Amino acid sequence: MTRALVEHYGRWVLGWRWAHDEGDIGGGPVGSWCCAAHSITEPRKTLTRVASALCEWREWTEELAEQFDRYPLADLPPEDRQDAWERATAHLVTHVVDRTNAGDAWYGHCQQVLTWFLTRWDVAPSRAAKLVTEAVGGRFESWMEPEQTVVRDVAERLSASLEPDTA
């Protein structure tokens, strides 16, 4: 199904099965799909679930794009960027926690979102992933909403790791 969706719509569809909690791909923002064992039933019902999951994923990615653009880091003077990175990071972590309900492995999607955010503002993908992994440092847990002190610390670590000329 994923192959057919990618061929028809493009690579953006790849997260359509990123389910809440313990799905095919756990810890994600999609509530319409769980896994093949629970989501595949009668053909019509299954296709309805696929379509719903695809729409959910698309809405989420569009919402994230809007969130990323709320922090136009490329337009800021270097002295203001670190504060903006920090505010954006704290906001995005909280946003992902809300969307995933801090379920099983939610932190994997959170790290992906933070990496997408950095790459949106011209941080090289491999560097962005490394910086996010180092900033999070394994401090997020399944089924646990992080304490605000942890969110702030992750945000501070990530913003401090970025050079003023990164954006």
C-alpha positions as CSV (number, residue, x, y, z in Angstrom):
1,M,0.0,0.0,0.0
2,T,2.8,2.4,0.9
3,R,4.6,1.8,-2.4
4,A,1.4,2.5,-4.3
5,L,0.7,5.7,-2.3
6,V,4.3,6.9,-2.9
7,E,4.0,6.2,-6.6
8,H,0.7,8.1,-6.8
9,Y,1.3,11.0,-4.4
10,G,5.1,11.3,-3.8
11,R,7.4,10.6,-0.9
12,W,5.5,12.9,1.6
13,V,3.1,10.0,2.2
14,L,5.8,7.8,3.9
15,G,4.6,8.6,7.4
16,W,1.0,7.6,6.9
17,R,1.4,4.6,9.2
18,W,3.2,6.4,12.0
19,A,0.6,5.4,14.5
20,H,0.1,6.4,18.1
21,D,1.6,4.0,20.6
22,E,2.5,0.5,19.5
23,G,1.5,0.5,15.8
24,D,3.4,-0.6,12.7
25,I,5.6,2.4,13.3
26,G,4.9,3.5,16.9
27,G,5.1,6.8,18.6
28,G,3.6,8.9,15.8
29,P,0.8,11.3,15.2
30,V,-1.6,9.1,13.2
31,G,-4.7,7.7,15.1
32,S,-6.6,6.2,12.2
33,W,-4.1,3.4,11.6
34,C,-2.6,1.0,14.1
35,C,-1.1,-2.0,12.4
36,A,-2.0,-4.6,9.8
37,A,-3.4,-7.0,12.4
38,H,-5.8,-4.4,13.8
39,S,-6.4,-2.1,10.8
40,I,-6.9,-4.5,7.9
41,T,-10.4,-5.9,7.9
42,E,-13.0,-5.7,5.1
43,P,-11.7,-4.0,1.9
44,R,-13.9,-0.9,2.2
45,K,-13.2,-0.4,5.9
46,T,-9.5,-0.9,5.3
47,L,-9.4,1.6,2.4
48,T,-11.3,4.1,4.6
49,R,-8.7,3.7,7.3
50,V,-5.9,4.1,4.9
51,A,-7.5,7.3,3.4
52,S,-8.1,8.7,6.9
53,A,-4.5,7.9,8.0
54,L,-3.2,9.5,4.9
55,C,-5.3,12.7,5.5
56,E,-4.2,12.8,9.1
57,W,-0.5,12.5,8.1
58,R,-0.9,15.3,5.4
59,E,-2.7,17.6,7.9
60,W,0.1,17.0,10.4
61,T,2.9,17.7,8.0
62,E,1.2,20.9,6.8
63,E,0.7,21.9,10.4
64,L,4.3,21.4,11.1
65,A,5.3,23.4,8.1
66,E,3.2,26.3,9.5
67,Q,4.8,25.8,12.9
68,F,8.3,25.9,11.4
69,D,7.5,29.1,9.6
70,R,6.4,30.8,12.8
71,Y,10.1,30.9,13.7
72,P,11.8,32.5,10.6
73,L,15.3,32.0,11.8
74,A,17.0,32.9,8.5
75,D,15.7,36.4,8.8
76,L,17.0,37.0,12.4
77,P,20.2,38.8,13.3
78,P,22.8,36.3,14.7
79,E,22.4,37.6,18.2
80,D,18.7,36.8,18.2
81,R,18.9,33.3,16.7
82,Q,19.8,31.3,19.8
83,D,16.8,32.6,21.7
84,A,14.5,31.8,18.7
85,W,16.0,28.3,18.4
86,E,15.3,27.7,22.0
87,R,11.7,28.9,21.9
88,A,11.0,27.0,18.8
89,T,12.4,23.7,20.2
90,A,10.4,24.0,23.4
91,H,7.3,24.7,21.4
92,L,7.8,21.8,19.0
93,V,8.5,19.3,21.7
94,T,5.3,20.3,23.5
95,H,3.4,20.2,20.2
96,V,4.6,16.6,19.5
97,V,3.8,15.5,23.0
98,D,0.3,16.8,22.6
99,R,-0.2,15.2,19.2
100,T,1.2,11.8,20.2
101,N,-0.2,11.8,23.7
102,A,3.4,10.9,24.8
103,G,2.6,7.3,23.9
104,D,5.0,4.5,23.2
105,A,8.2,5.8,21.5
106,W,6.8,9.3,20.9
107,Y,10.3,10.7,21.3
108,G,11.4,9.1,18.0
109,H,8.9,11.2,16.2
110,C,9.8,14.2,18.3
111,Q,13.4,13.9,17.3
112,Q,12.4,13.6,13.7
113,V,10.3,16.8,13.9
114,L,13.2,18.7,15.5
115,T,15.5,17.4,12.8
116,W,13.0,18.5,10.1
117,F,12.8,21.9,11.7
118,L,16.6,22.4,11.7
119,T,16.8,21.2,8.1
120,R,14.0,23.6,7.2
121,W,16.4,26.4,8.3
122,D,19.4,25.1,6.3
123,V,21.2,22.9,8.9
124,A,22.6,19.9,7.0
125,P,20.4,16.8,7.7
126,S,23.2,14.6,9.1
127,R,24.3,17.5,11.4
128,A,20.7,18.3,12.4
129,A,20.1,14.6,13.4
130,K,23.3,14.5,15.4
131,L,22.6,17.8,17.2
132,V,19.0,16.7,18.1
133,T,20.2,13.3,19.4
134,E,22.8,15.0,21.5
135,A,20.4,17.6,22.9
136,V,17.7,15.0,23.8
137,G,20.3,12.6,25.2
138,G,17.9,9.8,25.9
139,R,15.9,11.9,28.4
140,F,12.5,11.4,26.9
141,E,10.6,8.2,27.8
142,S,7.7,6.2,26.4
143,W,4.4,6.8,28.0
144,M,5.8,9.8,29.9
145,E,5.3,13.5,29.2
146,P,8.6,15.2,29.9
147,E,8.8,17.6,32.8
148,Q,9.0,21.2,31.6
149,T,12.5,21.5,33.1
150,V,13.6,18.7,30.8
151,V,12.0,20.3,27.8
152,R,13.7,23.6,28.6
153,D,17.0,21.9,29.1
154,V,16.7,20.1,25.7
155,A,15.8,23.4,24.1
156,E,18.8,25.2,25.7
157,R,21.2,22.4,24.7
158,L,20.0,22.4,21.1
159,S,20.1,26.2,20.7
160,A,23.5,26.4,22.3
161,S,24.9,23.8,19.9
162,L,24.0,25.9,16.9
163,E,26.5,28.3,15.6
164,P,25.2,31.8,14.9
165,D,26.1,31.3,11.2
166,T,24.1,28.0,11.0
167,A,20.9,29.5,9.8
